[in-house]
Amino acid sequence: MLATSDPKLFFMQHPPPLILDEIQYVPEIFPYIKRDVDEHRGEKGRFILSGSQSFSLMQGVTETLAGRTGILTLLSMSEMAREIGIAVNTVKTWFSILEASFQIVLLKPYYENLGKRLVKIPKLYFLDPAIPAYLAGLRETEHAIRGPMGGALFENAVFAELYRTFVHHGEQPRLFFWRTAAGHEVDFILDLGHTLVPIEVKLTATPKPAMAKSLEKFSSLFERVGQLYLISIIVRTHFSFSPVRATT
């Protein structure tokens, strides 16, 4: 296989943006991905890495690509069932119980007749963001924020606040995410009926215009898009809501 025998030639023939599945079987290419990401720090989504063996995949990511990746909790019940060794219906039952007891939410993708170009697998979020941190063995805020799960935990915390805002106003949460097979992604889409509000979440104290590229892409594809927001972190648990542009 070219990816293992000659990774440099492989990436010459298949330049980014690139989706690499079952990445745990070709750890030889991690250093090449690391080098490319370091040379293009301002560009998000040059590589989308996925695999059916979560532990092997995450081990490679945390050891070689620490600080260079964002972790997406895209839920595939079939893959989870296969990895654990149980029936898919059993997994579905477990998740139904967790949803019914308000432990988790399976966030659905937003789409308007754009067909198969969109990723339609739901994303999993905890309504109490402390739960995934506890399950991961993280006991201090500093460790949670600076570790490989920092971005995912921060995103989960923002989701929980957005979800509770709808609930506290007596409304059904109209929250979605948007992600295309080409790698464009917006963390959250608020559907307010007459207006769509796209929100991108970044674990950074220095938000930059390049971080809003996916927001602008979403705005160019859909109508009734209002304010675009980039949510970053200022000091520890303080959020910064940065409007990208004013509504016209």
C-alpha positions as CSV (number, residue, x, y, z in Angstrom):
1,M,0.0,0.0,0.0
2,L,1.4,3.3,-1.1
3,A,0.4,5.2,2.1
4,T,2.7,2.9,4.1
5,S,5.5,2.2,1.6
6,D,5.9,5.8,0.4
7,P,3.8,8.3,2.5
8,K,5.4,11.3,0.8
9,L,4.4,10.1,-2.7
10,F,1.0,9.2,-1.4
11,F,0.4,12.8,-0.3
12,M,1.8,14.1,-3.6
13,Q,-0.8,12.1,-5.4
14,H,-3.6,12.9,-3.0
15,P,-3.1,16.4,-1.7
16,P,-5.5,18.0,1.0
17,P,-8.3,18.4,1.6
18,L,-8.4,14.7,2.3
19,I,-10.6,12.2,4.2
20,L,-8.6,9.3,5.6
21,D,-10.6,6.4,7.0
22,E,-9.3,3.5,9.1
23,I,-6.4,5.7,9.9
24,Q,-5.2,3.5,12.8
25,Y,-3.9,1.0,10.3
26,V,-1.4,3.4,8.7
27,P,0.4,5.2,11.7
28,E,3.3,5.8,9.3
29,I,1.5,8.8,7.8
30,F,0.9,10.7,11.1
31,P,4.3,12.5,10.9
32,Y,3.5,13.7,7.4
33,I,0.1,15.0,8.5
34,K,1.7,16.7,11.4
35,R,4.2,18.5,9.1
36,D,1.5,19.6,6.7
37,V,-0.7,20.9,9.5
38,D,2.2,22.8,11.1
39,E,2.9,24.5,7.7
40,H,-0.8,25.5,7.2
41,R,-1.8,26.4,10.8
42,G,-4.5,28.9,9.6
43,E,-6.4,26.3,7.5
44,K,-9.0,24.1,9.1
45,G,-10.1,20.8,7.8
46,R,-7.2,19.8,5.6
47,F,-7.5,16.3,6.9
48,I,-10.5,14.4,8.3
49,L,-9.3,11.3,10.2
50,S,-11.7,8.5,11.1
51,G,-11.5,4.9,12.1
52,S,-13.4,2.0,13.5
53,Q,-11.1,1.4,16.4
54,S,-11.5,4.4,18.6
55,F,-8.7,3.5,21.1
56,S,-6.0,2.9,18.4
57,L,-7.1,6.1,16.5
58,M,-7.1,8.3,19.6
59,Q,-3.7,6.9,20.7
60,G,-2.1,7.9,17.5
61,V,-3.8,11.3,17.5
62,T,-2.8,12.2,21.1
63,E,0.8,10.9,20.7
64,T,1.6,12.4,17.3
65,L,-0.9,15.2,16.6
66,A,-1.4,16.7,20.0
67,G,-2.6,20.3,19.8
68,R,-3.2,19.9,16.0
69,T,-6.6,18.2,15.9
70,G,-10.2,18.7,16.8
71,I,-12.2,15.7,18.1
72,L,-15.7,15.3,16.7
73,T,-18.1,13.0,18.6
74,L,-19.9,11.7,15.5
75,L,-22.0,8.8,16.6
76,S,-22.1,5.5,14.6
77,M,-24.0,3.0,16.6
78,S,-23.0,0.2,14.2
79,E,-19.3,0.9,14.8
80,M,-19.8,1.1,18.5
81,A,-21.7,-2.2,18.7
82,R,-19.0,-3.9,16.6
83,E,-16.2,-2.5,18.8
84,I,-17.8,-3.5,22.1
85,G,-19.1,-6.8,20.8
86,I,-22.9,-6.3,21.3
87,A,-26.0,-6.0,19.2
88,V,-26.8,-2.7,17.5
89,N,-30.3,-2.8,19.1
90,T,-28.7,-3.0,22.5
91,V,-26.7,0.1,21.8
92,K,-29.8,1.9,20.6
93,T,-31.6,0.9,23.8
94,W,-28.8,2.3,26.0
95,F,-28.8,5.6,24.1
96,S,-32.6,5.8,24.3
97,I,-32.3,5.5,28.1
98,L,-29.6,8.2,28.3
99,E,-31.7,10.5,26.1
100,A,-34.9,9.9,28.1
101,S,-33.1,10.7,31.4
102,F,-31.6,13.9,29.9
103,Q,-28.0,12.7,30.2
104,I,-27.2,13.1,26.5
105,V,-28.5,14.8,23.3
106,L,-28.0,13.4,19.9
107,L,-27.6,16.5,17.8
108,K,-28.9,16.2,14.2
109,P,-27.4,17.8,11.1
110,Y,-28.9,20.8,9.4
111,Y,-29.6,20.5,5.7
112,E,-31.9,21.9,3.0
113,N,-32.0,19.6,-0.1
114,L,-28.2,19.4,-0.5
115,G,-28.4,15.6,-0.7
116,K,-25.5,13.3,-0.1
117,R,-22.9,16.0,0.2
118,L,-23.7,16.4,3.9
119,V,-22.7,14.2,6.8
120,K,-25.9,13.0,8.4
121,I,-24.6,11.0,11.4
122,P,-25.7,12.7,14.6
123,K,-23.2,14.2,17.1
124,L,-23.4,13.3,20.8
125,Y,-23.3,15.9,23.6
126,F,-23.7,15.6,27.3
127,L,-26.1,18.0,29.0
128,D,-23.7,18.2,32.0
129,P,-20.3,18.8,30.4
130,A,-18.6,17.7,33.7
131,I,-19.6,14.1,33.0
132,P,-17.3,13.5,30.0
133,A,-14.5,15.2,31.9
134,Y,-15.0,12.9,34.9
135,L,-15.3,9.8,32.7
136,A,-12.0,10.8,31.1
137,G,-10.3,11.1,34.5
138,L,-9.9,14.8,34.3
139,R,-10.2,16.4,37.8
140,E,-8.8,19.9,37.3
141,T,-9.9,22.6,34.9
142,E,-6.4,23.3,33.7
143,H,-5.9,19.7,32.7
144,A,-9.2,19.6,30.9
145,I,-8.6,22.7,28.9
146,R,-5.0,22.0,27.9
147,G,-5.4,18.3,27.2
148,P,-6.4,16.7,23.8
149,M,-10.1,16.8,24.8
150,G,-10.0,20.5,25.6
151,G,-11.7,21.6,22.4
152,A,-14.4,18.9,22.6
153,L,-15.1,19.7,26.2
154,F,-15.4,23.4,25.6
155,E,-17.7,22.8,22.6
156,N,-19.8,20.5,24.8
157,A,-20.0,23.3,27.5
158,V,-21.2,25.8,24.9
159,F,-23.8,23.3,23.6
160,A,-25.2,22.7,27.1
161,E,-25.6,26.5,27.6
162,L,-27.4,26.9,24.2
163,Y,-29.7,24.0,24.9
164,R,-30.6,25.2,28.4
165,T,-31.4,28.7,27.0
166,F,-34.1,27.2,24.7
167,V,-35.5,25.0,27.6
168,H,-35.6,27.8,30.1
169,H,-37.7,29.8,27.7
170,G,-40.1,27.0,27.3
171,E,-39.1,26.2,23.8
172,Q,-38.1,23.0,22.0
173,P,-34.3,23.4,21.3
174,R,-33.9,24.0,17.6
175,L,-30.2,23.2,17.5
176,F,-28.3,21.5,14.7
177,F,-24.8,21.2,13.3
178,W,-23.6,21.4,9.7
179,R,-20.8,19.4,8.1
180,T,-20.1,18.5,4.5
181,A,-18.2,15.6,3.0
182,A,-15.7,18.2,1.7
183,G,-14.8,19.1,5.3
184,H,-16.8,22.4,5.8
185,E,-18.3,22.4,9.3
186,V,-20.2,24.7,11.6
187,D,-20.5,23.6,15.2
188,F,-24.0,24.8,15.8
189,I,-26.9,26.1,13.8
190,L,-29.7,27.9,15.7
191,D,-32.9,27.8,13.7
192,L,-35.0,30.7,14.9
193,G,-37.7,30.3,12.3
194,H,-37.1,33.4,10.3
195,T,-33.3,33.4,10.9
196,L,-30.5,30.9,10.9
197,V,-27.7,31.7,13.4
198,P,-24.4,29.7,12.7
199,I,-22.0,29.5,15.6
200,E,-18.4,28.3,15.6
201,V,-16.6,27.3,18.8
202,K,-12.9,27.7,19.2
203,L,-10.8,27.0,22.3
204,T,-8.6,30.0,21.8
205,A,-8.0,33.4,23.4
206,T,-7.0,34.8,20.1
207,P,-9.8,34.5,17.5
208,K,-8.8,35.2,14.0
209,P,-10.7,35.9,10.7
210,A,-9.5,32.6,9.2
211,M,-11.5,30.7,11.9
212,A,-14.7,32.1,10.4
213,K,-14.3,30.5,7.0
214,S,-16.9,27.8,7.6
215,L,-19.3,30.4,8.9
216,E,-18.9,32.4,5.7
217,K,-19.3,29.2,3.6
218,F,-22.5,28.3,5.3
219,S,-23.8,31.9,4.8
220,S,-23.1,31.7,1.1
221,L,-25.1,28.4,0.7
222,F,-28.2,29.1,2.7
223,E,-30.8,31.9,2.8
224,R,-32.2,33.7,5.9
225,V,-28.7,33.5,7.6
226,G,-28.4,36.3,10.2
227,Q,-25.5,37.1,12.5
228,L,-22.4,34.9,12.4
229,Y,-20.8,34.1,15.7
230,L,-17.4,32.8,16.8
231,I,-17.3,31.8,20.4
232,S,-13.9,31.7,22.0
233,I,-12.5,31.6,25.6
234,I,-10.9,34.5,27.3
235,V,-10.0,33.5,30.9
236,R,-10.7,30.0,32.1
237,T,-14.5,29.6,31.9
238,H,-15.4,33.0,30.5
239,F,-16.9,32.9,27.0
240,S,-16.4,35.5,24.3
241,F,-19.1,35.9,21.7
242,S,-17.6,37.6,18.6
243,P,-20.0,38.6,15.8
244,V,-18.3,38.0,12.5
245,R,-20.4,40.4,10.5
246,A,-23.5,42.5,11.0
247,T,-26.9,41.4,9.6
248,T,-27.8,43.1,6.4
